[in-house]
């Protein structure tokens, strides 16, 4: 099974961010894990989804009020 990847522009569109924001996050050690493939940045879909899941917050109105 092959891992699916998104490039920087694809991830920026997915999250409605600028590509520059993702560059800044990488330089500050933030954001999902990434790979350098042939000099290009790529993000594995499973790392993106794990990052999204980790950033999900449940509000008190939804029930338990935990992160």
PDBQT receptor file of N, H, CA, C and O in Angstrom, charges set to zero:
ATOM      1  N   UNK A   1       0.847  -1.182   0.000  1.00  0.00    +0.000 N 
ATOM      2  CA  UNK A   1       0.000   0.000   0.000  1.00  0.00    +0.000 C 
ATOM      3  C   UNK A   1       0.891   1.243   0.000  1.00  0.00    +0.000 C 
ATOM      4  O   UNK A   1       1.854   1.318   0.763  1.00  0.00    +0.000 OA
ATOM      5  N   UNK A   2       0.575   2.199  -0.841  1.00  0.00    +0.000 N 
ATOM      6  H   UNK A   2      -0.208   2.138  -1.461  1.00  0.00    +0.000 HD
ATOM      7  CA  UNK A   2       1.376   3.410  -0.959  1.00  0.00    +0.000 C 
ATOM      8  C   UNK A   2       0.820   4.521  -0.092  1.00  0.00    +0.000 C 
ATOM      9  O   UNK A   2      -0.392   4.728  -0.023  1.00  0.00    +0.000 OA
ATOM     10  N   UNK A   3       1.720   5.236   0.570  1.00  0.00    +0.000 N 
ATOM     11  H   UNK A   3       2.704   5.068   0.514  1.00  0.00    +0.000 HD
ATOM     12  CA  UNK A   3       1.304   6.372   1.389  1.00  0.00    +0.000 C 
ATOM     13  C   UNK A   3       0.915   7.514   0.455  1.00  0.00    +0.000 C 
ATOM     14  O   UNK A   3       1.572   7.749  -0.559  1.00  0.00    +0.000 OA
ATOM     15  N   UNK A   4      -0.136   8.205   0.799  1.00  0.00    +0.000 N 
ATOM     16  H   UNK A   4      -0.669   8.014   1.623  1.00  0.00    +0.000 HD
ATOM     17  CA  UNK A   4      -0.549   9.368   0.020  1.00  0.00    +0.000 C 
ATOM     18  C   UNK A   4       0.098  10.591   0.619  1.00  0.00    +0.000 C 
ATOM     19  O   UNK A   4       0.255  10.706   1.835  1.00  0.00    +0.000 OA
ATOM     20  N   UNK A   5       0.470  11.501  -0.253  1.00  0.00    +0.000 N 
ATOM     21  H   UNK A   5       0.343  11.408  -1.240  1.00  0.00    +0.000 HD
ATOM     22  CA  UNK A   5       1.143  12.727   0.161  1.00  0.00    +0.000 C 
ATOM     23  C   UNK A   5       0.445  13.941  -0.414  1.00  0.00    +0.000 C 
ATOM     24  O   UNK A   5      -0.171  13.872  -1.478  1.00  0.00    +0.000 OA
ATOM     25  N   UNK A   6       0.546  15.060   0.300  1.00  0.00    +0.000 N 
ATOM     26  H   UNK A   6       1.047  15.115   1.164  1.00  0.00    +0.000 HD
ATOM     27  CA  UNK A   6       0.130  16.357  -0.215  1.00  0.00    +0.000 C 
ATOM     28  C   UNK A   6       1.354  17.250  -0.254  1.00  0.00    +0.000 C 
ATOM     29  O   UNK A   6       2.205  17.186   0.632  1.00  0.00    +0.000 OA
ATOM     30  N   UNK A   7       1.443  18.077  -1.274  1.00  0.00    +0.000 N 
ATOM     31  H   UNK A   7       0.751  18.130  -1.994  1.00  0.00    +0.000 HD
ATOM     32  CA  UNK A   7       2.532  19.042  -1.273  1.00  0.00    +0.000 C 
ATOM     33  C   UNK A   7       2.099  20.275  -0.481  1.00  0.00    +0.000 C 
ATOM     34  O   UNK A   7       0.966  20.350  -0.006  1.00  0.00    +0.000 OA
ATOM     35  N   UNK A   8       2.990  21.215  -0.347  1.00  0.00    +0.000 N 
ATOM     36  H   UNK A   8       3.910  21.153  -0.733  1.00  0.00    +0.000 HD
ATOM     37  CA  UNK A   8       2.723  22.403   0.475  1.00  0.00    +0.000 C 
ATOM     38  C   UNK A   8       1.492  23.174  -0.007  1.00  0.00    +0.000 C 
ATOM     39  O   UNK A   8       0.669  23.601   0.802  1.00  0.00    +0.000 OA
ATOM     40  N   UNK A   9       1.366  23.350  -1.323  1.00  0.00    +0.000 N 
ATOM     41  H   UNK A   9       2.034  23.002  -1.981  1.00  0.00    +0.000 HD
ATOM     42  CA  UNK A   9       0.226  24.105  -1.849  1.00  0.00    +0.000 C 
ATOM     43  C   UNK A   9      -1.091  23.377  -1.623  1.00  0.00    +0.000 C 
ATOM     44  O   UNK A   9      -2.107  24.004  -1.324  1.00  0.00    +0.000 OA
ATOM     45  N   UNK A  10      -1.077  22.058  -1.765  1.00  0.00    +0.000 N 
ATOM     46  H   UNK A  10      -0.251  21.548  -2.008  1.00  0.00    +0.000 HD
ATOM     47  CA  UNK A  10      -2.298  21.276  -1.535  1.00  0.00    +0.000 C 
ATOM     48  C   UNK A  10      -2.736  21.361  -0.075  1.00  0.00    +0.000 C 
ATOM     49  O   UNK A  10      -3.922  21.512   0.217  1.00  0.00    +0.000 OA
ATOM     50  N   UNK A  11      -1.766  21.263   0.842  1.00  0.00    +0.000 N 
ATOM     51  H   UNK A  11      -0.803  21.140   0.604  1.00  0.00    +0.000 HD
ATOM     52  CA  UNK A  11      -2.118  21.348   2.256  1.00  0.00    +0.000 C 
ATOM     53  C   UNK A  11      -2.591  22.752   2.610  1.00  0.00    +0.000 C 
ATOM     54  O   UNK A  11      -3.522  22.909   3.399  1.00  0.00    +0.000 OA
ATOM     55  N   UNK A  12      -1.970  23.757   2.046  1.00  0.00    +0.000 N 
ATOM     56  H   UNK A  12      -1.213  23.630   1.405  1.00  0.00    +0.000 HD
ATOM     57  CA  UNK A  12      -2.389  25.136   2.294  1.00  0.00    +0.000 C 
ATOM     58  C   UNK A  12      -3.845  25.328   1.856  1.00  0.00    +0.000 C 
ATOM     59  O   UNK A  12      -4.627  25.962   2.564  1.00  0.00    +0.000 OA
ATOM     60  N   UNK A  13      -4.206  24.786   0.703  1.00  0.00    +0.000 N 
ATOM     61  H   UNK A  13      -3.571  24.270   0.128  1.00  0.00    +0.000 HD
ATOM     62  CA  UNK A  13      -5.604  24.883   0.244  1.00  0.00    +0.000 C 
ATOM     63  C   UNK A  13      -6.543  24.103   1.165  1.00  0.00    +0.000 C 
ATOM     64  O   UNK A  13      -7.635  24.575   1.480  1.00  0.00    +0.000 OA
ATOM     65  N   UNK A  14      -6.128  22.928   1.593  1.00  0.00    +0.000 N 
ATOM     66  H   UNK A  14      -5.241  22.544   1.337  1.00  0.00    +0.000 HD
ATOM     67  CA  UNK A  14      -6.964  22.099   2.487  1.00  0.00    +0.000 C 
ATOM     68  C   UNK A  14      -7.309  22.848   3.761  1.00  0.00    +0.000 C 
ATOM     69  O   UNK A  14      -8.433  22.759   4.254  1.00  0.00    +0.000 OA
ATOM     70  N   UNK A  15      -6.340  23.589   4.297  1.00  0.00    +0.000 N 
ATOM     71  H   UNK A  15      -5.426  23.661   3.897  1.00  0.00    +0.000 HD
ATOM     72  CA  UNK A  15      -6.526  24.286   5.562  1.00  0.00    +0.000 C 
ATOM     73  C   UNK A  15      -6.811  25.774   5.394  1.00  0.00    +0.000 C 
ATOM     74  O   UNK A  15      -6.887  26.496   6.387  1.00  0.00    +0.000 OA
ATOM     75  N   UNK A  16      -6.969  26.241   4.175  1.00  0.00    +0.000 N 
ATOM     76  H   UNK A  16      -6.907  25.654   3.368  1.00  0.00    +0.000 HD
ATOM     77  CA  UNK A  16      -7.215  27.669   3.904  1.00  0.00    +0.000 C 
ATOM     78  C   UNK A  16      -6.137  28.554   4.529  1.00  0.00    +0.000 C 
ATOM     79  O   UNK A  16      -6.429  29.565   5.167  1.00  0.00    +0.000 OA
ATOM     80  N   UNK A  17      -4.898  28.150   4.330  1.00  0.00    +0.000 N 
ATOM     81  H   UNK A  17      -4.660  27.328   3.812  1.00  0.00    +0.000 HD
ATOM     82  CA  UNK A  17      -3.730  28.896   4.809  1.00  0.00    +0.000 C 
ATOM     83  C   UNK A  17      -2.886  29.287   3.606  1.00  0.00    +0.000 C 
ATOM     84  O   UNK A  17      -3.088  28.782   2.502  1.00  0.00    +0.000 OA
ATOM     85  N   UNK A  18      -1.954  30.175   3.826  1.00  0.00    +0.000 N 
ATOM     86  H   UNK A  18      -1.789  30.585   4.723  1.00  0.00    +0.000 HD
ATOM     87  CA  UNK A  18      -0.990  30.470   2.768  1.00  0.00    +0.000 C 
ATOM     88  C   UNK A  18       0.152  29.452   2.857  1.00  0.00    +0.000 C 
ATOM     89  O   UNK A  18       0.424  28.887   3.916  1.00  0.00    +0.000 OA
ATOM     90  N   UNK A  19       0.800  29.239   1.731  1.00  0.00    +0.000 N 
ATOM     91  H   UNK A  19       0.579  29.699   0.871  1.00  0.00    +0.000 HD
ATOM     92  CA  UNK A  19       1.967  28.368   1.716  1.00  0.00    +0.000 C 
ATOM     93  C   UNK A  19       3.045  28.951   2.628  1.00  0.00    +0.000 C 
ATOM     94  O   UNK A  19       3.795  28.207   3.259  1.00  0.00    +0.000 OA
ATOM     95  N   UNK A  20       3.120  30.262   2.696  1.00  0.00    +0.000 N 
ATOM     96  H   UNK A  20       2.510  30.866   2.183  1.00  0.00    +0.000 HD
ATOM     97  CA  UNK A  20       4.103  30.934   3.557  1.00  0.00    +0.000 C 
ATOM     98  C   UNK A  20       3.882  30.589   5.034  1.00  0.00    +0.000 C 
ATOM     99  O   UNK A  20       4.846  30.451   5.788  1.00  0.00    +0.000 OA
ATOM    100  N   UNK A  21       2.619  30.450   5.450  1.00  0.00    +0.000 N 
ATOM    101  H   UNK A  21       1.836  30.562   4.838  1.00  0.00    +0.000 HD
ATOM    102  CA  UNK A  21       2.331  30.057   6.835  1.00  0.00    +0.000 C 
ATOM    103  C   UNK A  21       2.910  28.681   7.117  1.00  0.00    +0.000 C 
ATOM    104  O   UNK A  21       3.502  28.472   8.176  1.00  0.00    +0.000 OA
ATOM    105  N   UNK A  22       2.755  27.742   6.197  1.00  0.00    +0.000 N 
ATOM    106  H   UNK A  22       2.274  27.912   5.337  1.00  0.00    +0.000 HD
ATOM    107  CA  UNK A  22       3.325  26.403   6.388  1.00  0.00    +0.000 C 
ATOM    108  C   UNK A  22       4.846  26.474   6.439  1.00  0.00    +0.000 C 
ATOM    109  O   UNK A  22       5.468  25.767   7.231  1.00  0.00    +0.000 OA
ATOM    110  N   UNK A  23       5.452  27.314   5.607  1.00  0.00    +0.000 N 
ATOM    111  H   UNK A  23       4.946  27.889   4.963  1.00  0.00    +0.000 HD
ATOM    112  CA  UNK A  23       6.912  27.490   5.656  1.00  0.00    +0.000 C 
ATOM    113  C   UNK A  23       7.344  28.016   7.019  1.00  0.00    +0.000 C 
ATOM    114  O   UNK A  23       8.327  27.543   7.590  1.00  0.00    +0.000 OA
ATOM    115  N   UNK A  24       6.613  28.989   7.534  1.00  0.00    +0.000 N 
ATOM    116  H   UNK A  24       5.815  29.373   7.070  1.00  0.00    +0.000 HD
ATOM    117  CA  UNK A  24       6.920  29.574   8.848  1.00  0.00    +0.000 C 
ATOM    118  C   UNK A  24       6.781  28.523   9.942  1.00  0.00    +0.000 C 
ATOM    119  O   UNK A  24       7.638  28.415  10.819  1.00  0.00    +0.000 OA
ATOM    120  N   UNK A  25       5.698  27.746   9.887  1.00  0.00    +0.000 N 
ATOM    121  H   UNK A  25       5.002  27.833   9.174  1.00  0.00    +0.000 HD
ATOM    122  CA  UNK A  25       5.499  26.688  10.874  1.00  0.00    +0.000 C 
ATOM    123  C   UNK A  25       6.665  25.716  10.865  1.00  0.00    +0.000 C 
ATOM    124  O   UNK A  25       7.155  25.327  11.925  1.00  0.00    +0.000 OA
ATOM    125  N   UNK A  26       7.122  25.314   9.665  1.00  0.00    +0.000 N 
ATOM    126  H   UNK A  26       6.724  25.630   8.804  1.00  0.00    +0.000 HD
ATOM    127  CA  UNK A  26       8.251  24.379   9.595  1.00  0.00    +0.000 C 
ATOM    128  C   UNK A  26       9.495  24.983  10.214  1.00  0.00    +0.000 C 
ATOM    129  O   UNK A  26      10.233  24.294  10.918  1.00  0.00    +0.000 OA
ATOM    130  N   UNK A  27       9.739  26.259   9.963  1.00  0.00    +0.000 N 
ATOM    131  H   UNK A  27       9.139  26.818   9.391  1.00  0.00    +0.000 HD
ATOM    132  CA  UNK A  27      10.950  26.891  10.508  1.00  0.00    +0.000 C 
ATOM    133  C   UNK A  27      10.890  27.029  12.024  1.00  0.00    +0.000 C 
ATOM    134  O   UNK A  27      11.927  27.130  12.681  1.00  0.00    +0.000 OA
ATOM    135  N   UNK A  28       9.670  27.035  12.588  1.00  0.00    +0.000 N 
ATOM    136  H   UNK A  28       8.828  26.953  12.054  1.00  0.00    +0.000 HD
ATOM    137  CA  UNK A  28       9.494  27.127  14.038  1.00  0.00    +0.000 C 
ATOM    138  C   UNK A  28       9.192  25.776  14.689  1.00  0.00    +0.000 C 
ATOM    139  O   UNK A  28       8.907  25.715  15.885  1.00  0.00    +0.000 OA
ATOM    140  N   UNK A  29       9.252  24.694  13.910  1.00  0.00    +0.000 N 
ATOM    141  H   UNK A  29       9.483  24.743  12.938  1.00  0.00    +0.000 HD
ATOM    142  CA  UNK A  29       9.005  23.360  14.459  1.00  0.00    +0.000 C 
ATOM    143  C   UNK A  29       7.545  23.092  14.775  1.00  0.00    +0.000 C 
ATOM    144  O   UNK A  29       7.235  22.259  15.627  1.00  0.00    +0.000 OA
ATOM    145  N   UNK A  30       6.640  23.796  14.092  1.00  0.00    +0.000 N 
ATOM    146  H   UNK A  30       6.891  24.473  13.400  1.00  0.00    +0.000 HD
ATOM    147  CA  UNK A  30       5.206  23.596  14.306  1.00  0.00    +0.000 C 
ATOM    148  C   UNK A  30       4.616  22.861  13.109  1.00  0.00    +0.000 C 
ATOM    149  O   UNK A  30       5.285  22.646  12.098  1.00  0.00    +0.000 OA
ATOM    150  N   UNK A  31       3.351  22.482  13.246  1.00  0.00    +0.000 N 
ATOM    151  H   UNK A  31       2.807  22.656  14.067  1.00  0.00    +0.000 HD
ATOM    152  CA  UNK A  31       2.659  21.835  12.133  1.00  0.00    +0.000 C 
ATOM    153  C   UNK A  31       2.936  20.345  12.085  1.00  0.00    +0.000 C 
ATOM    154  O   UNK A  31       3.642  19.804  12.936  1.00  0.00    +0.000 OA
ATOM    155  N   UNK A  32       2.371  19.685  11.079  1.00  0.00    +0.000 N 
ATOM    156  H   UNK A  32       1.797  20.125  10.388  1.00  0.00    +0.000 HD
ATOM    157  CA  UNK A  32       2.544  18.243  10.960  1.00  0.00    +0.000 C 
ATOM    158  C   UNK A  32       3.958  17.889  10.491  1.00  0.00    +0.000 C 
ATOM    159  O   UNK A  32       4.678  18.729   9.952  1.00  0.00    +0.000 OA
ATOM    160  N   UNK A  33       4.333  16.639  10.705  1.00  0.00    +0.000 N 
ATOM    161  H   UNK A  33       3.748  15.956  11.142  1.00  0.00    +0.000 HD
ATOM    162  CA  UNK A  33       5.616  16.135  10.201  1.00  0.00    +0.000 C 
ATOM    163  C   UNK A  33       5.627  16.262   8.680  1.00  0.00    +0.000 C 
ATOM    164  O   UNK A  33       4.584  16.185   8.030  1.00  0.00    +0.000 OA
ATOM    165  N   UNK A  34       6.802  16.454   8.135  1.00  0.00    +0.000 N 
ATOM    166  H   UNK A  34       7.649  16.517   8.663  1.00  0.00    +0.000 HD
ATOM    167  CA  UNK A  34       6.932  16.567   6.685  1.00  0.00    +0.000 C 
ATOM    168  C   UNK A  34       8.171  15.835   6.200  1.00  0.00    +0.000 C 
ATOM    169  O   UNK A  34       9.055  15.485   6.982  1.00  0.00    +0.000 OA
ATOM    170  N   UNK A  35       8.214  15.612   4.905  1.00  0.00    +0.000 N 
ATOM    171  H   UNK A  35       7.496  15.895   4.270  1.00  0.00    +0.000 HD
ATOM    172  CA  UNK A  35       9.335  14.943   4.260  1.00  0.00    +0.000 C 
ATOM    173  C   UNK A  35       9.917  15.883   3.214  1.00  0.00    +0.000 C 
ATOM    174  O   UNK A  35       9.221  16.752   2.688  1.00  0.00    +0.000 OA
ATOM    175  N   UNK A  36      11.178  15.704   2.924  1.00  0.00    +0.000 N 
ATOM    176  H   UNK A  36      11.743  14.998   3.351  1.00  0.00    +0.000 HD
ATOM    177  CA  UNK A  36      11.793  16.386   1.783  1.00  0.00    +0.000 C 
ATOM    178  C   UNK A  36      12.048  15.306   0.740  1.00  0.00    +0.000 C 
ATOM    179  O   UNK A  36      12.867  14.410   0.945  1.00  0.00    +0.000 OA
ATOM    180  N   UNK A  37      11.348  15.401  -0.366  1.00  0.00    +0.000 N 
ATOM    181  H   UNK A  37      10.683  16.129  -0.532  1.00  0.00    +0.000 HD
ATOM    182  CA  UNK A  37      11.486  14.420  -1.448  1.00  0.00    +0.000 C 
ATOM    183  C   UNK A  37      12.033  15.143  -2.675  1.00  0.00    +0.000 C 
ATOM    184  O   UNK A  37      11.328  15.934  -3.302  1.00  0.00    +0.000 OA
ATOM    185  N   UNK A  38      13.270  14.875  -3.011  1.00  0.00    +0.000 N 
ATOM    186  H   UNK A  38      13.844  14.233  -2.503  1.00  0.00    +0.000 HD
ATOM    187  CA  UNK A  38      13.875  15.537  -4.163  1.00  0.00    +0.000 C 
ATOM    188  C   UNK A  38      13.908  17.052  -4.021  1.00  0.00    +0.000 C 
ATOM    189  O   UNK A  38      13.758  17.775  -5.005  1.00  0.00    +0.000 OA
ATOM    190  N   UNK A  39      14.105  17.533  -2.796  1.00  0.00    +0.000 N 
ATOM    191  H   UNK A  39      14.228  16.945  -1.996  1.00  0.00    +0.000 HD
ATOM    192  CA  UNK A  39      14.151  18.971  -2.560  1.00  0.00    +0.000 C 
ATOM    193  C   UNK A  39      12.792  19.618  -2.368  1.00  0.00    +0.000 C 
ATOM    194  O   UNK A  39      12.708  20.817  -2.105  1.00  0.00    +0.000 OA
ATOM    195  N   UNK A  40      11.735  18.844  -2.495  1.00  0.00    +0.000 N 
ATOM    196  H   UNK A  40      11.803  17.870  -2.709  1.00  0.00    +0.000 HD
ATOM    197  CA  UNK A  40      10.378  19.370  -2.311  1.00  0.00    +0.000 C 
ATOM    198  C   UNK A  40       9.802  18.882  -0.990  1.00  0.00    +0.000 C 
ATOM    199  O   UNK A  40      10.142  17.804  -0.504  1.00  0.00    +0.000 OA
ATOM    200  N   UNK A  41       8.937  19.686  -0.429  1.00  0.00    +0.000 N 
ATOM    201  H   UNK A  41       8.661  20.562  -0.823  1.00  0.00    +0.000 HD
ATOM    202  CA  UNK A  41       8.288  19.334   0.832  1.00  0.00    +0.000 C 
ATOM    203  C   UNK A  41       7.024  18.533   0.530  1.00  0.00    +0.000 C 
ATOM    204  O   UNK A  41       6.248  18.884  -0.359  1.00  0.00    +0.000 OA
ATOM    205  N   UNK A  42       6.832  17.461   1.279  1.00  0.00    +0.000 N 
ATOM    206  H   UNK A  42       7.462  17.176   2.002  1.00  0.00    +0.000 HD
ATOM    207  CA  UNK A  42       5.624  16.645   1.155  1.00  0.00    +0.000 C 
ATOM    208  C   UNK A  42       5.145  16.273   2.555  1.00  0.00    +0.000 C 
ATOM    209  O   UNK A  42       5.941  16.086   3.476  1.00  0.00    +0.000 OA
ATOM    210  N   UNK A  43       3.846  16.172   2.688  1.00  0.00    +0.000 N 
ATOM    211  H   UNK A  43       3.199  16.323   1.941  1.00  0.00    +0.000 HD
ATOM    212  CA  UNK A  43       3.218  15.781   3.952  1.00  0.00    +0.000 C 
ATOM    213  C   UNK A  43       2.455  14.487   3.722  1.00  0.00    +0.000 C 
ATOM    214  O   UNK A  43       1.660  14.385   2.787  1.00  0.00    +0.000 OA
ATOM    215  N   UNK A  44       2.698  13.493   4.582  1.00  0.00    +0.000 N 
ATOM    216  H   UNK A  44       3.344  13.576   5.341  1.00  0.00    +0.000 HD
ATOM    217  CA  UNK A  44       1.935  12.250   4.475  1.00  0.00    +0.000 C 
ATOM    218  C   UNK A  44       0.520  12.504   4.968  1.00  0.00    +0.000 C 
ATOM    219  O   UNK A  44       0.315  13.203   5.961  1.00  0.00    +0.000 OA
ATOM    220  N   UNK A  45      -0.445  11.940   4.278  1.00  0.00    +0.000 N 
ATOM    221  H   UNK A  45      -0.279  11.372   3.472  1.00  0.00    +0.000 HD
ATOM    222  CA  UNK A  45      -1.842  12.128   4.648  1.00  0.00    +0.000 C 
ATOM    223  C   UNK A  45      -2.101  11.660   6.075  1.00  0.00    +0.000 C 
ATOM    224  O   UNK A  45      -2.862  12.299   6.801  1.00  0.00    +0.000 OA
ATOM    225  N   UNK A  46      -1.486  10.565   6.488  1.00  0.00    +0.000 N 
ATOM    226  H   UNK A  46      -0.868  10.045   5.898  1.00  0.00    +0.000 HD
ATOM    227  CA  UNK A  46      -1.714  10.067   7.855  1.00  0.00    +0.000 C 
ATOM    228  C   UNK A  46      -1.169  11.044   8.896  1.00  0.00    +0.000 C 
ATOM    229  O   UNK A  46      -1.739  11.159   9.982  1.00  0.00    +0.000 OA
ATOM    230  N   UNK A  47      -0.070  11.756   8.588  1.00  0.00    +0.000 N 
ATOM    231  H   UNK A  47       0.393  11.663   7.706  1.00  0.00    +0.000 HD
ATOM    232  CA  UNK A  47       0.461  12.762   9.518  1.00  0.00    +0.000 C 
ATOM    233  C   UNK A  47      -0.444  13.986   9.573  1.00  0.00    +0.000 C 
ATOM    234  O   UNK A  47      -0.628  14.580  10.636  1.00  0.00    +0.000 OA
ATOM    235  N   UNK A  48      -1.005  14.358   8.438  1.00  0.00    +0.000 N 
ATOM    236  H   UNK A  48      -0.856  13.876   7.575  1.00  0.00    +0.000 HD
ATOM    237  CA  UNK A  48      -1.942  15.486   8.390  1.00  0.00    +0.000 C 
ATOM    238  C   UNK A  48      -3.171  15.173   9.232  1.00  0.00    +0.000 C 
ATOM    239  O   UNK A  48      -3.606  15.996  10.038  1.00  0.00    +0.000 OA
ATOM    240  N   UNK A  49      -3.725  13.987   9.042  1.00  0.00    +0.000 N 
ATOM    241  H   UNK A  49      -3.371  13.319   8.388  1.00  0.00    +0.000 HD
ATOM    242  CA  UNK A  49      -4.931  13.610   9.774  1.00  0.00    +0.000 C 
ATOM    243  C   UNK A  49      -4.664  13.491  11.274  1.00  0.00    +0.000 C 
ATOM    244  O   UNK A  49      -5.523  13.846  12.080  1.00  0.00    +0.000 OA
ATOM    245  N   UNK A  50      -3.499  13.002  11.655  1.00  0.00    +0.000 N 
ATOM    246  H   UNK A  50      -2.801  12.713  10.999  1.00  0.00    +0.000 HD
ATOM    247  CA  UNK A  50      -3.150  12.913  13.081  1.00  0.00    +0.000 C 
ATOM    248  C   UNK A  50      -3.023  14.313  13.677  1.00  0.00    +0.000 C 
ATOM    249  O   UNK A  50      -3.459  14.551  14.804  1.00  0.00    +0.000 OA
ATOM    250  N   UNK A  51      -2.430  15.238  12.927  1.00  0.00    +0.000 N 
ATOM    251  H   UNK A  51      -2.076  15.045  12.012  1.00  0.00    +0.000 HD
ATOM    252  CA  UNK A  51      -2.298  16.616  13.392  1.00  0.00    +0.000 C 
ATOM    253  C   UNK A  51      -3.670  17.263  13.543  1.00  0.00    +0.000 C 
ATOM    254  O   UNK A  51      -3.918  17.978  14.514  1.00  0.00    +0.000 OA
ATOM    255  N   UNK A  52      -4.556  17.016  12.591  1.00  0.00    +0.000 N 
ATOM    256  H   UNK A  52      -4.354  16.435  11.802  1.00  0.00    +0.000 HD
ATOM    257  CA  UNK A  52      -5.919  17.556  12.677  1.00  0.00    +0.000 C 
ATOM    258  C   UNK A  52      -6.646  16.988  13.890  1.00  0.00    +0.000 C 
ATOM    259  O   UNK A  52      -7.328  17.719  14.608  1.00  0.00    +0.000 OA
ATOM    260  N   UNK A  53      -6.503  15.700  14.116  1.00  0.00    +0.000 N 
ATOM    261  H   UNK A  53      -5.950  15.105  13.533  1.00  0.00    +0.000 HD
ATOM    262  CA  UNK A  53      -7.171  15.064  15.250  1.00  0.00    +0.000 C 
ATOM    263  C   UNK A  53      -6.642  15.612  16.577  1.00  0.00    +0.000 C 
ATOM    264  O   UNK A  53      -7.416  15.837  17.508  1.00  0.00    +0.000 OA
ATOM    265  N   UNK A  54      -5.343  15.823  16.665  1.00  0.00    +0.000 N 
ATOM    266  H   UNK A  54      -4.715  15.641  15.908  1.00  0.00    +0.000 HD
ATOM    267  CA  UNK A  54      -4.740  16.344  17.895  1.00  0.00    +0.000 C 
ATOM    268  C   UNK A  54      -5.192  17.773  18.181  1.00  0.00    +0.000 C 
ATOM    269  O   UNK A  54      -5.221  18.199  19.336  1.00  0.00    +0.000 OA
ATOM    270  N   UNK A  55      -5.539  18.503  17.146  1.00  0.00    +0.000 N 
ATOM    271  H   UNK A  55      -5.515  18.157  16.208  1.00  0.00    +0.000 HD
ATOM    272  CA  UNK A  55      -5.948  19.893  17.318  1.00  0.00    +0.000 C 
ATOM    273  C   UNK A  55      -7.437  20.063  17.522  1.00  0.00    +0.000 C 
ATOM    274  O   UNK A  55      -7.924  21.184  17.672  1.00  0.00    +0.000 OA
ATOM    275  N   UNK A  56      -8.162  18.960  17.530  1.00  0.00    +0.000 N 
ATOM    276  H   UNK A  56      -7.766  18.049  17.408  1.00  0.00    +0.000 HD
ATOM    277  CA  UNK A  56      -9.619  19.013  17.692  1.00  0.00    +0.000 C 
ATOM    278  C   UNK A  56      -9.964  19.244  19.155  1.00  0.00    +0.000 C 
ATOM    279  O   UNK A  56      -9.420  18.584  20.040  1.00  0.00    +0.000 OA
ATOM    280  N   UNK A  57     -10.857  20.171  19.402  1.00  0.00    +0.000 N 
ATOM    281  H   UNK A  57     -11.298  20.708  18.683  1.00  0.00    +0.000 HD
ATOM    282  CA  UNK A  57     -11.265  20.494  20.768  1.00  0.00    +0.000 C 
ATOM    283  C   UNK A  57     -12.774  20.300  20.910  1.00  0.00    +0.000 C 
ATOM    284  O   UNK A  57     -13.546  20.659  20.020  1.00  0.00    +0.000 OA
ATOM    285  N   UNK A  58     -13.172  19.738  22.023  1.00  0.00    +0.000 N 
ATOM    286  H   UNK A  58     -12.545  19.446  22.745  1.00  0.00    +0.000 HD
ATOM    287  CA  UNK A  58     -14.587  19.568  22.334  1.00  0.00    +0.000 C 
ATOM    288  C   UNK A  58     -14.973  20.682  23.297  1.00  0.00    +0.000 C 
ATOM    289  O   UNK A  58     -14.336  20.857  24.335  1.00  0.00    +0.000 OA
ATOM    290  N   UNK A  59     -16.011  21.432  22.957  1.00  0.00    +0.000 N 
ATOM    291  H   UNK A  59     -16.529  21.290  22.113  1.00  0.00    +0.000 HD
ATOM    292  CA  UNK A  59     -16.449  22.513  23.838  1.00  0.00    +0.000 C 
ATOM    293  C   UNK A  59     -17.338  21.970  24.942  1.00  0.00    +0.000 C 
ATOM    294  O   UNK A  59     -17.886  20.873  24.833  1.00  0.00    +0.000 OA
ATOM    295  N   UNK A  60     -17.474  22.746  25.999  1.00  0.00    +0.000 N 
ATOM    296  H   UNK A  60     -17.028  23.637  26.088  1.00  0.00    +0.000 HD
ATOM    297  CA  UNK A  60     -18.334  22.325  27.104  1.00  0.00    +0.000 C 
ATOM    298  C   UNK A  60     -19.776  22.171  26.649  1.00  0.00    +0.000 C 
ATOM    299  O   UNK A  60     -20.516  21.349  27.189  1.00  0.00    +0.000 OA
ATOM    300  N   UNK A  61     -20.174  22.951  25.669  1.00  0.00    +0.000 N 
ATOM    301  H   UNK A  61     -19.573  23.619  25.230  1.00  0.00    +0.000 HD
ATOM    302  CA  UNK A  61     -21.537  22.840  25.153  1.00  0.00    +0.000 C 
ATOM    303  C   UNK A  61     -21.765  21.482  24.491  1.00  0.00    +0.000 C 
ATOM    304  O   UNK A  61     -22.897  21.006  24.406  1.00  0.00    +0.000 OA
ATOM    305  N   UNK A  62     -20.672  20.859  24.020  1.00  0.00    +0.000 N 
ATOM    306  H   UNK A  62     -19.753  21.246  24.089  1.00  0.00    +0.000 HD
ATOM    307  CA  UNK A  62     -20.774  19.546  23.390  1.00  0.00    +0.000 C 
ATOM    308  C   UNK A  62     -20.772  18.414  24.402  1.00  0.00    +0.000 C 
ATOM    309  O   UNK A  62     -20.975  17.257  24.035  1.00  0.00    +0.000 OA
ATOM    310  N   UNK A  63     -20.550  18.725  25.649  1.00  0.00    +0.000 N 
ATOM    311  H   UNK A  63     -20.385  19.666  25.947  1.00  0.00    +0.000 HD
ATOM    312  CA  UNK A  63     -20.598  17.656  26.632  1.00  0.00    +0.000 C 
ATOM    313  C   UNK A  63     -19.533  17.736  27.691  1.00  0.00    +0.000 C 
ATOM    314  O   UNK A  63     -19.768  18.283  28.769  1.00  0.00    +0.000 OA
ATOM    315  N   UNK A  64     -18.357  17.197  27.403  1.00  0.00    +0.000 N 
ATOM    316  H   UNK A  64     -18.166  16.753  26.528  1.00  0.00    +0.000 HD
ATOM    317  CA  UNK A  64     -17.415  16.958  28.485  1.00  0.00    +0.000 C 
ATOM    318  C   UNK A  64     -16.356  18.041  28.673  1.00  0.00    +0.000 C 
ATOM    319  O   UNK A  64     -15.706  18.065  29.718  1.00  0.00    +0.000 OA
ATOM    320  N   UNK A  65     -16.158  18.920  27.726  1.00  0.00    +0.000 N 
ATOM    321  H   UNK A  65     -16.686  18.900  26.877  1.00  0.00    +0.000 HD
ATOM    322  CA  UNK A  65     -15.237  20.036  27.903  1.00  0.00    +0.000 C 
ATOM    323  C   UNK A  65     -13.773  19.664  28.022  1.00  0.00    +0.000 C 
ATOM    324  O   UNK A  65     -13.034  20.288  28.785  1.00  0.00    +0.000 OA
ATOM    325  N   UNK A  66     -13.343  18.649  27.273  1.00  0.00    +0.000 N 
ATOM    326  H   UNK A  66     -13.944  18.143  26.654  1.00  0.00    +0.000 HD
ATOM    327  CA  UNK A  66     -11.936  18.250  27.291  1.00  0.00    +0.000 C 
ATOM    328  C   UNK A  66     -11.342  18.431  25.900  1.00  0.00    +0.000 C 
ATOM    329  O   UNK A  66     -12.059  18.562  24.908  1.00  0.00    +0.000 OA
ATOM    330  N   UNK A  67     -10.026  18.434  25.856  1.00  0.00    +0.000 N 
ATOM    331  H   UNK A  67      -9.443  18.327  26.662  1.00  0.00    +0.000 HD
ATOM    332  CA  UNK A  67      -9.331  18.538  24.570  1.00  0.00    +0.000 C 
ATOM    333  C   UNK A  67      -9.061  17.177  24.005  1.00  0.00    +0.000 C 
ATOM    334  O   UNK A  67      -8.483  17.061  22.925  1.00  0.00    +0.000 OA
TER     335      UNK A  67
